[in-house]
Amino acid sequence: MMKKRLYGGVVFSIVMSIVGYTQQAAKPGQTSLDDFCKQFPLSASCPDGKNAIAKQHTFCAEFPSSVTCPDGRAAIQEQNAFCFQFPMSASCPEGKAVIEKMTK
């Protein structure tokens, strides 16, 4: 009785593996991409991600200096580099704080 269950379980496992393999062979990349998109729906390879990227491009076309856009991030990096060299400038947080203290 135990041997029949053991053999039955082994046969069942083999059959299910073959079925999975043939399904994978029919569309080798489709299953893995579907699984990937379930885990990471906003990836550029997935429909939701492509939609989000298109929306981001539209937004950045209208508001290029936004922090979420490449031009805005580049401007912030340049500002940070400038303020690192000249922290007391009026356009930097430390310089603004000093100016505010002096004017009060």
N, C-alpha and C positions, 0 to 999 in steps of 0.2 A: 504494500500500500504506500509506504513512504517512498519507495523507488519510483512508483508511478507518478507521484506528485513531483518528485525531483526532476524526473525526465520530462514531465509535462511542463514544468516551469522553465526548463532549459529550452525546450522546443518553442514555447511561447515567446521567450526572450529572443531567440534567433529569428523567428518569423517577424516579430515587431521591428527588429533591427533591419531586416531586409526591406520591410515596407517603408520604414523611414529613409533608408538609403535610396530606394527607387523614387520616392517623392523628392528627395534632395537632388537626384540625378535629373529629374524632369525639369526642374528650375533651380539650378545649383546656387545662384546668387540671390534669388528672390526670398527664400526663407530667412537667410541670414540678414538681408537688408531690412525685411519686415521686423525681425527681432531687434535689430539695431535701432530702428526708428521708434519702436515701442520704448526702448530705454532712453534714447536721446532724440526726442521729437524735433528739437530745434537745430539739429545738425544741418549743414548745408546740403547733405545728400538726401534729406527727407522733405516731403511736401510742405510740412509746417515750417521747417527751417527756411526753405526757399521763399515762402510767403513772408516770413519775418524779415529776411534779408532785403526783399523788394520794398517792404514798408520802410525799413531803415534807410535805404538809398533815397527813397522819396522824401523822408524827413530831413536827411542831411542835405538834400538839394535845396530845401527851403531854409534850413537853419544850420549852415556849415560850421558855425562856431560853437555848437552845442558840445558838451563834454562827451556825449556818446558818439560823436562823429570824428573821423580821422583828423580833419583840420582843427577841430576844437582841442583834441588831445595833443596835437603837435604844438598848438599855441600855449597850452598849459605847461607842457614840458619846457618850452622856450622860456616861459615866465619863471618857472621854478629854477632853471639854470641861471637866469638873470638875477633873481633874488638871492641865489646862493652866493653870487659874486658881489652883489650890491644890496645887502639886506636892509639898509637904511633908506633906500629909494622910496619915494612917495607911492610908487605903484606896488610896493611889497608890504606884507602884513606888519612887519616890525616897524618899517618907516611910517606907515599909516598910524600905528599906535602911538608913536612918538609925536607925530604931528597933532593928533587929537589931544594928547596930554598938554602940549604947549599952547593950544588954542583955547583950552578950557579955563 
